[in-house]
Amino acid sequence: MESENERPRIGIYGAGKVGTALARLFVAAGHPVLIAGSPRQSALDLLVGVVAPGARVADALTLARESDIIIVAVPFGKADSLPWDEFDGRIVVDAMNYWPPIDGTIDEVEADGRSTSEIIGTRNTAARLVKSFNHLGYHEMEDDALPAGAPLRRALAVAGDDDEAKAAVARIIEAIGFDAVDIGALREGAHLQPSGPIFGRELDRTELERLAHERVTA
């Protein structure tokens, strides 16, 4: 059995509702958790202590350097504020969604035919980027988490071009109460975006595998 010391340290950029919900889940699963956010340090310490007890507040550079798996859960429009040059060789999970009403219209995205994760990946092509966590709401993360084998256990998709990185992300997904489904290359992450066929849908492993297969082979 995996010991606590062997569980990967999870670093989360974003202390909003998504980031803190994930932090609570990972702390409950026994993972060390670092979290970085936009409020000043003293305010963030207080916030995290209340809404994600057990997680440790870190600055952006410390989080990048000390985390085994990094989750980006900031608003899409703030993605460029992260220290992408520190992510060489690191497993980075893109949990963001592009929302024009919140992020504003970003011409780079609107004019690009690629998935938003492929666009984000250009910030550092040496990062081991995986798309996941973005296609369910923050309020569902804790409500829908169930033990392995539970008949109503929900599935989460994983997309990426690095098989080992996807496998590592799948393991932490399984640890917090969801079935992980590999849907293929990073470009397939487009199916997880707000306009995609998987976004917001409550699917079990069989349903998600079927839907992903239909999309990939269409």
N, C-alpha and C positions, 0 to 999 in steps of 0.2 A: 504494500500500500504506500502511496506517495506521502511522505512526511511534510510537515508544514515548511520546513527549511528547503524542501525540494520544489515547492509550488512556486511558479514564476511570480516575480514581483510585477504587479500591474500598475502602470502609470497612466493617469487619465488627465488629459487636457480638457478643462471645462468643468466648472463647479455649478452648473445649472441643473435642471431637473433630470436630464439624461445622465450626466456625469455622476451626480450623487446617487441616483438609483443604482447605477452599475457599481459604484463604490460600495454601497451597502451589500449588494449581492456577493461581490468578491470577498469582502471582509467576512461575511457569514460562511463562505466556502473555505476560509482559512488562508486566503492569499494576502500577502503584504500588499498594501495599496498606497500609492502616492497620488496626490491630486494637486493640480495647479489651476488657478483661475484668475479672473481679472480684478476682484476687489483687493484693496491693500492688505498686506500680510496679516495684521491684527484682526481685521474684519473677517478674512478668509479662515483664519484659525478658529474663530468663534463659530462661523457658519458650519464648517466641516465638523467641528466638535459636537454640534447639535444634530445635524442632518445625516452625517456619515461617521459616527463614532468608530474609532479604530483605524480610520484612514489617516495618513500623515500628509500635511501640507508641505509642498516643495516648490521651489522656484522652477521656472521653465527649463533651465539648463540642467539642474540637478535631476529633475524628472527624466529628461532625455538620456542622461548618462547612467542612471541607476536602475532603470526599469528594464525588465526582460521583454515585456510586451507593452506597447504604447497604444492607447486608444485616444483618438482625436474626436472629441465630442463638443467642439466649439461651434458657434454659428458659422456656416460655410463662408460667409463674407469676411470672417476673421482668420481664415486658415493661414494667410500669409504672415500672420503675427507669430507663428510658431518657429522654433529654431530648426528648420528643416535640414540645415547643413550638419546637424548633430545626429541625424537619423541613418547615417551610412550603416548598412548591414543589420539594421534593427527591424523587428517585426512591428509594423505600424498598421493599426486597424482604422480605416476610415468609417466612422459612424455618423458622418454628416449628411445632411440633405440640403440641396439648393432650393431656397424658398424666396423668390423675388419680392414678395411683400415684406419680408424681414431683411433679406440681404441686399435688396435693391437689384435692379437688372444689371447683370454682369455680362458685358458684351462678349468676353472671352468664352463664356459658357454657351450663351445663346447661339453664337456663330459656329460652335464646334460640334461635330457629329459624334464625338466620343462620349463615353460615360463620364460622369463627373469625377469618378475615382481615377480614370486614366488621365484626366486633366490635372488633378491634384498630384498624381504621380510624377509629373514633370518637375515638381519642386525639388525632388531628389530622386533620381532614377536608381540610386544605390539602396534606397529603402526597400524593405520587403513588404510591399503594400497589400493589404487584404481589405475587402469590403465586407462589412457585417454590422449587425446591431441596429442599423438605421431603419429597418422596415417594420419595426413595431414601436408603439408609443411608450414613453417613459413610464406611464401609469400601468402598462401591461407587463413590464419587466418583472416586477415583484409579484403581481397578482397571478401571472400565468406560469411562474416557475414551479416545476413539479419534479419529484424524484424519478430517476431512471426507471423505465418500464411502466410508468403510469399511463393508463390508456388515453388520457386526454393531453398528454405532454405535447407541447407546441414545438415546432421546428424553426430553427434559424438558419438562413442561408449564409454561405461563405464563398466568396469569389476572389480569385487571385491567380497570379502567374507563377507563384513559388509554392510547390506542393508541401514542403516542410513547414513553411510559415502558415499555410492553411491548416495543416494538421495541428499545429500548436494552438491556433485560435479555436479550432474545433474542440480541443480538450478543455479549454477554459469555458467554452459555451456549455459543454456537457456538465461541467462542474457546478454551474450556477442554475441548472434546472431546465435545460432545453436540449433537444436533439439537434445536432449540427449536420447540415447537408451541404456538401461541396457541389456548387452549381457550375464550376468550370473557371475559365479564365477571367481576368479582371474586367474585360469588356462586358462580360455577362452581368456585372454589377448594375448595368442599366436597368435590368429587370427588377431591381430592388428600389429604384428611385421612385419618388412620389407619383410619377405618371406610369410606372411599370406595373406588370400584372401580379407581382408578389407583394408589393407595398401595402401594408395595413391589413393583410388577410391572415386569418387564423388558420394555419395549416399544420397538419401533423407531418411526420417524416415522409410517409408514403405519398401524401398529396403534394408536398413540396417537390419531392423527387420527380413525380410525374409531370408537374407543371414546368419545372426547369428543363426536363428532357424535351418536352414538346416545344419549348421556346428555342432551345439550342439547335434542334434538328429541323426546325421549320424552314 
